Amino acid sequence: MKTTIALITLALTFSLLGCNTVKGVGQDLQKAGEKIEGAAKK
């Protein structure tokens, strides 16, 4: 579980570094939230 959280955090960090606009940040956070929600439902 700790490894999964660390990987998600790392992926979020890189995706936030890769986007240049506030809109891009919002989209990245939305996608991350959907993935976390999907993992929680399993």
Rosetta silent file (secondary structure, phi, psi, omega in degrees, C-alpha in Angstrom):
SEQUENCE: MKTTIALITLALTFSLLGCNTVKGVGQDLQKAGEKIEGAAKK
SCORE:     score description
SCORE:     0.000 S_00000001
   1 L     0.000  -43.388  179.483    0.000    0.000    0.000 S_00000001
   2 H   -63.919  -36.762  178.991    2.810    2.433    0.854 S_00000001
   3 H   -65.202  -41.789  179.278    4.502    1.621   -2.429 S_00000001
   4 H   -61.854  -45.621  179.381    1.299    2.357   -4.351 S_00000001
   5 H   -63.043  -41.307  178.641    0.873    5.715   -2.632 S_00000001
   6 H   -63.158  -41.963  179.454    4.515    6.583   -3.307 S_00000001
   7 H   -66.686  -40.404  177.454    4.138    5.719   -6.998 S_00000001
   8 H   -63.306  -43.596  179.054    0.943    7.762   -7.304 S_00000001
   9 H   -62.147  -42.895  179.110    2.627   10.712   -5.612 S_00000001
  10 H   -63.523  -43.955  179.426    5.621   10.429   -7.920 S_00000001
  11 H   -63.367  -41.428  177.863    3.398   10.220  -10.999 S_00000001
  12 H   -62.813  -41.768  179.909    1.419   13.266   -9.865 S_00000001
  13 H   -59.969  -48.053 -179.765    4.605   15.218   -9.308 S_00000001
  14 H   -66.958  -36.629  179.757    5.869   14.498  -12.811 S_00000001
  15 H   -69.946  -35.319  177.121    2.491   15.205  -14.404 S_00000001
  16 H   -69.222  -34.891  177.492    2.233   18.534  -12.573 S_00000001
  17 H   -68.385  -27.437 -176.519    5.730   19.462  -13.715 S_00000001
  18 H   -83.020  -16.013 -177.777    4.732   18.637  -17.274 S_00000001
  19 L  -100.141  146.613 -172.703    1.715   20.903  -17.538 S_00000001
  20 L  -108.156   -9.816 -175.100    2.041   24.623  -18.110 S_00000001
  21 L  -124.684  162.484  176.509   -1.429   25.985  -17.391 S_00000001
  22 H   -63.996  -36.942  177.544   -3.899   26.025  -14.537 S_00000001
  23 H   -61.289  -41.717  178.785   -6.334   24.183  -16.790 S_00000001
  24 H   -63.104  -40.568  177.505   -3.736   21.465  -17.311 S_00000001
  25 H   -61.934  -44.275  179.423   -3.230   21.117  -13.550 S_00000001
  26 H   -60.543  -41.969  179.548   -6.988   20.751  -13.077 S_00000001
  27 H   -66.804  -41.403  179.081   -7.189   18.050  -15.721 S_00000001
  28 H   -62.675  -44.110  179.616   -4.241   16.178  -14.235 S_00000001
  29 H   -65.035  -36.981  178.627   -5.768   16.289  -10.755 S_00000001
  30 H   -64.486  -44.735  178.799   -9.103   15.099  -12.117 S_00000001
  31 H   -62.945  -41.443  179.135   -7.477   12.117  -13.854 S_00000001
  32 H   -64.121  -41.670  178.024   -5.517   11.258  -10.721 S_00000001
  33 H   -61.528  -39.871  178.538   -8.695   11.444   -8.636 S_00000001
  34 H   -64.582  -40.244  179.436  -10.467    9.107  -11.031 S_00000001
  35 H   -66.062  -41.851  178.866   -7.631    6.583  -10.792 S_00000001
  36 H   -65.165  -41.600  178.268   -7.625    6.732   -6.994 S_00000001
  37 H   -62.017  -42.915  178.437  -11.404    6.357   -6.930 S_00000001
  38 H   -63.133  -39.785  178.534  -11.179    3.343   -9.236 S_00000001
  39 H   -67.408  -35.442 -178.825   -8.528    1.763   -7.034 S_00000001
  40 H   -69.862  -29.699 -178.910  -10.639    2.369   -3.935 S_00000001
  41 H   -75.041  -19.712 -177.975  -13.634    0.605   -5.489 S_00000001
  42 L   -72.191    0.000    0.000  -11.613   -2.581   -6.094 S_00000001
